[in-house]
Amino acid sequence: QVQLEESGGGLVQAGGSLRLSCAASGSTFSLNAMGWFRQAPGKGREFVAAITRSGITTMYADSVKGRFTISRDNAKNTMYLQMNSLKPEDSAVYSCAARIVGTASATSSLVSEYGYWGQGTQVTVSS
């Protein structure tokens, strides 16, 4: 079992940066591939980025590629999302999750393959 808690959200101007953290409790964090997702008001949950257990392989949504960087520190049971060049359309509640199907050495953008969702952290980008 893994419990996840996000932090680091806030209000930032367009072009600014934020760093989100996803702290995990439970002994299995280092065993899972992990992902970041976001949900804007009135919209479905959207894939943002994913990372394998080792941290070697990452995947990004086209909308954030080149601006966001996902990373993890298994020794600290923490995953990060560095967000640069933020745009108003990046505004959403950002949540982290652990991949619960497949191998930990592969990533996935499918919401259905993730579980142990955190409560989320709000990111608001003003224009």
Secondary structure, DSSP 4 states (H G I P E B T S, - for coil): --EEEEE--EEEETT--EEEEEEEESTTGGGS-EEEEEE-TTS--EEEEEE-TTSS-EEE-TTTTTTEEEEEEGGGTEEEEEE-S--GGG-EEEEEEEE-SS-TTS----GGGEES----EEEEEE-
